[in-house]
Amino acid sequence: MFVLEYKVKPKPNQIEAINEAIRTTQFVRNKVLRYWMDNRGVGKTELFR
């Protein structure tokens, strides 16, 4: 599990970049989880490729 934590006084463009990174992380996590659920028997090494 990823834990994303930050303490900053960000500028608007930095806020957008942080939000994009969070959305990307959630997207990848959900895609990997869906792949694992649809293809039982898949090991850890296949998930990280």
Long-range contacts (C-beta under 8 A, 24 or more apart in sequence): 2-29
